[in-house]
Amino acid sequence: MKRCPECRRDYYDDTLLYCLEDGNALVQGSVPSPDEPATAILSVPPVVAGGLTRPTDETDVKTAILQPPATAGGSDSKEKQSFSARRSSKSLAALVVAVLVLVGGFFGYRYFSAPSSAAINSIAVMPFENRNSDADTDYLSDGLAESVIFRLTQIPDLRVSPTSSVMRYKGKETDVAKIASELGVDAVMTGRLTKRGDNLNITVELVDARTNKSLWGEQYERKLSELLTTQREIVTEIVGKLQLKLSGESEQKLAKKYTDNNEAYQLYLKGNYFTSKLTKEGFLKGNDYFEQAIRLDPNYALAYNGIAFNQLTAMDWFSEPKVAGPKAKNAVEKAVALDADLAETQQLRGMVAHWVEWDWVTAESAFKQAIKLDQNGYRPYGYYAWFLANMGRNEEAIAAAAKGQQLNPVSAEANWYLGMTLLAAGKTEDSIARFQAAIDIDPAYFYAHSFLGRAYLQVGKRSEALTAFKKAHELESDNSENWANLAYAYGVTGNKTEAERIIQYLLDKSKTAYVAPYYFALAYAGLGDNEQTFKWLERAYADKSDSLVLYLTADPQMNSIRIDPRYKDLLKRMGMPE
């Protein structure tokens, strides 16, 4: 064991030379405080079968202050004084040796029998702290952590907190114990990244959160061109320090190289970074970076997946389905051809079949395959639950979404999936609780506010619904769906003037940018104008709008048109259950 003489933190990795907190040189063994007298344990815990046990009470361990011997006095001869001193010195030395043996045995027992000796089954990898304070390098700090997370998720017996759960801690002070408690994990990895020109300084530490002991720490001085190799080194070290027993299949997955092109890897990280912003500009930039990565490495399956997710998510929000849909489909087909055993690839294959192709058989098969490949991930369960809700299989949908939420209860997205399926099934009060939980986890998650507004309308809380829709719009004002939800809310609350004003705004916007026909249908449904509602639903059908398939059967905002024969006819043409 080593300890920092300044902050007194213990490190059990003897290869470390410097404290990861303050940079002081570590010293071997325990470092007593200079203000405290040396203490020795004079009794040991009782012996039981199998060895020592911990003290059950503070009185089980008594301490004695080891003071230097007092100066001799009186009329004794020098020889007698000398003999006495030597005898006293030998006795004291013997006592010290005995005490050290007992202390070593006791603390050795305590260390090796501590909870940290139990297997670590779960881990959270925090977003790396960007020491540059430069948003242009955020893609490196966020992307490096996300890459480590992705790699670790390939180990079936290790539960890894997904990126969506850990990102809420970005920029906040790291409290390992609190994070571990909130995420329900045994270990937490933190990191810091500094970029100076082409030079990177990366510092990482892995802490057993159950004991607050550092399991491993390392500092890497690397070139930017070595980022891909460094990411693999970090994962290898983590797996070694966690002493994970890997199957042959897991070892192969960990060793797999998705690309050997470091520049393509960096472009992929940039693509993910901008796509995750869920803005029009972010989608455009993200897609461009993914395409650049593929030009450098045409066999980069993850980059094709990035394009597919980017196009699917932007579709209807900012992109026309007839353009975005084929791009997503083409990217997924290439990803499947390159690596069909990636859970992400199968999930995206299911999304394309569900959202773009309206191929329900292929969609269900792909979602089930994604779950099989990643049984610890919440997203495959979430997207499968959404599909089941659209098919009217509400109980199955709730069960799938609940499974995903149980796997990651602190994910805003996982709570949203469960809330959505509950709302579709008419369990509105329960859905409100889930949407509110999602907002508590991530107040900036506009989709949760949007669906909370839908749920409030179902229980007659019109004022609360308007507040929720306004908050969603405030968080993402360029999103036409948020405008349409506001129009719907104003319509059903009797503010026809405001509803019509928003409809006119969307009509004007559609002259220069794509606005999904479904959003006009939604706005007119709020006004109770069935003729206009079905006119725009037919346009959405012609466009093969993903919003049509995702919301028509599961969104309670369309309850008012479901008794109209045209509604059943539309479902029949889409191949959906009535």
TORGU-12614 format. One record per residue (C-alpha): residue in one letter; x, y, z. Coordinates in steps of 0.1 Angstrom, whole numbers, plus 5000, padded with zeros to 4 digits. Layout:
<nodes>
AXYZ...
</nodes>
This chain:
<nodes>
M500050005000K501150364993R499850685007C500051044998P501751235027E499751555018C496051445013R496651105030R494750905003D495650535001Y496650364968Y496949994965D498549994931D502249984938T503050094903L501850444910L504550704919Y502551024923C499151114939L496451154913E494951444933D497751674942G500851524924N502851464955A505251164955L503650864972V505450695001Q505250325010G503050225039S500950425063V501950785070P501050895106S500051255112P502951465127D500551595153E499651245167P501651025189A502450675175T499850425185A499950045187I497149785188L497749575219S494949335214V493649145184P490149045173P488948705186V489948405165V487148205148A487047925124G488648055092G490748325108L490348665123T487148865126R486649235127P486349395162T482649425171D483149725194E485750005197T486749855231D488049545213V491149735203K493149915229T495950155221A498950255240I500950575235L504550485228Q506650745246P510450775246P512050625278A512350875307T515851005317A517350785345G518150945378G519150865414S522450715428D522650395406S526050325391K526850405355E527150025347K523749965362Q522250255343S523850125311F522549775317S519049905325A519050125294R520149835272R517549605287S514849875284S515849945248K515749575239S512349535256L510949835238A512349705205A510749365211L507449535220V507549745189V508349445167A505449255183V503149545179L504049595142V503349225135L499949255152V499249585134G500249435101G498249125106F495149315117F495149565089G496149305064Y493149105075R490949415073Y492149505038F491849165023S488549085040A487049425031P484049455007S486449554979S487549194977A484049104964A483649104926I482849424909N479849374887S478949724876I480850044866A480150394856V482650584833M482250954838P482651204810F486251314809E486851664824N487951894796R490852084811N491052314780S487752484788D487252484750A484052354735D485952264703T487651974722D484551854740Y484151584713L487451434726S486651434763D483051314758G483951084729L486850904748A484550824777E481750704753S484250484735V485350324768I481650274777F480950114743R483849874747L482949774782T479349694772Q480649414752I481149224785P477849044793D478449004830L479449364836R476749624839V477849954825S476050284830P475250424795T476350754782S472850904786S473050844824V476550974831M476351284809R474251464835Y477351474857K479351654831G480851974844K479851894880E482151824909T482851454911D481551284943V482350914936A480250784965K477150994955I477550904918A477850534926S474850544949E472650724923L473750494895G473850184916V477350084906D480349924924A483150124907V483550464891M486150574866T486950944862G489351114838R490851444827L491951544793T494151834782K495051904746R498052124737G498452134699D498851774689N499751664725L497251494748N497551454786I495051204798T494651104835V492350834846E491450674879L489350374888V487850374923D486050104942A483050314954R482250064982T485450145000N486550464983K489850294975S491750364943L492050044923W494150194895G495350524881E497450624851Q498650924833Y499050914795E501251154775R500151084740K499951244705L496451304691S497251044665E497550784693L494050844707L492550524693T495350314707T495150494741Q491350424743R492150054739E494850064765I492450214790V489849954785T492449674788E493649814821I490149844835V489349484826G492549374842K492049574874L488449454878Q489749094875L486949004851K486648654839L485948684802S484548424779G486248364746E483448554729S483848854752E487548854746Q487048864709K484549154712L487049354734A489849284710K487849374679K489049674660Y486249874643T488850094626D492550134625N492350484611N492850724640E491551024619A488350834610Y487950754647Q488151124656L485651214629Y483350954642L483551104677K482751444662G479751294644N478351154677Y479051474696F477051694672T474251444665S473651424703K472651794704L469351704686T469352034667K469152094629E472652224629G473851934650F472351684627L473851844596K477351864611G477151514626N476151354593D478951534575Y481551404600F480251044597E480551064560Q484051194562A484950904585I483550654560R485550814532L488750744552D487550394562P484750244540N484549944564Y483750144595A480449994607L480050224636A480150524613Y477350384591N475350334623G476050694632I474550804598A471450584603F470750714638N471351074627Q468951044597L466250854616T466251104645A466251414622M463451264601D460251474603W461851704629F464051864603S464351624573E461951494547P461251124551K461651064514V465251184517A466251084552G464550744551P466550594522K469750734536A469150564569K468150234552N471250234530A473550304560V471950024580E472249774552K476049854549A476449824587V474649484587A476949364559L480049474579D478949364614A475549214620D476449104655L476449454669A473349524691E473349884679T473249764642Q470249534649Q468449804669L468850044640R467749774615G464549744636M464050124636V464450144598A461949864594H459550024619W459850394610V460750384573E459750054557W456649984578D457749624578W456449504612V457749144609T461349254603A461149534629E460149294657S462749034647A465549294646F464549444680K464449104696Q467949034681A469249364695I467949264730K469648924727L472949094718D472749354746Q470649224775N471949504798G471049794775Y467849984779R467550124744P466749804726Y463949744751G462750104747Y462550104709Y460949754710A458349884736W457550184713F456949934684L454649724706A452650024717N452150124680M450949764674G448349804702R450149534723N450149764754E450849514782E453849374763A454949734756I454849824793A456649504802A459449574777A459849944787A459749854824K462649604818G464649874802Q463850124830Q464849864856L468149814839N468850194841P466450364865V468450694864S468150734826A465751004816E465250834782A464450494799N461850654821W460350834790Y459950504772L458050364802G455950674805M455050664768T453850304769L451750374801L450250684784A449350474753A447750214775G445550474792K447450454825T447850834826E448650894863D451350644862S452750794830I452851144846A455050994874R457450854848F457651174828Q458251374860A461051124870A462651184836I462551554841D463951524876I466951334861D467451564832P465451894833A466651974797Y465151664782F462451844761Y460751524750A459751444786H458151784790S456351734757F454751404768L454051534803G451951804786R450051524766A449451334799Y448251644818L445651714791Q444251364796V443451424832G442051774827K445151974839R445052214810S447152494827E449852244837A449752104801L450352444786T453252504810A454852174800F454452234763K455852584767K458852444785A459552194757H459352474732E461652684752L464252414753E463952334716S462252624698D463252524662N461452194665S458152204646E456751924667N456952154698W455052424679A452352174669N451952054705L451352414716A448852474688Y446952154699A446952264735Y445652614727G442952454705V441652214731T441752494758G439652724736N442252964725K441452934688T443253254679E446653144692A446252794677E445552944643R448553184647I450852894652I449452704622Q450053004600Y453653024614L454152664604L452652714570D455053014564K457952804577S457152524553K457852744523T461652744532A462052434554Y460452094557V457552074582A456051734587P452351714575Y451551514607Y452251834628F449552024609A447151734614L447951744651A447252114653Y443952084635A442951794658G443252034687L440752264670G438351974664D438652024626N438451664613E438451764577Q441751944579T443151674602F442551394577K443651614548W447051644565L447151284576E446751174540R449751394531A451651234559Y450750894545A451951004511D455251114526K455450794546S456051014577D457650834606S455551054630L452450904615V453450544624L454950644658Y452050864671L448850784653T447850484674A449850554706D449250934711P446151024730Q446051354711M444451164683N441651014704S439051244689I439351104654R439450734662I435650694658D435850824623P435750554596R438650724578Y440950644608K440350274605D440850294567L444150464572L445350204596K444349924572R446350084544M449350114567G449049754577M448549834613P446049674637E442849854642
</nodes>
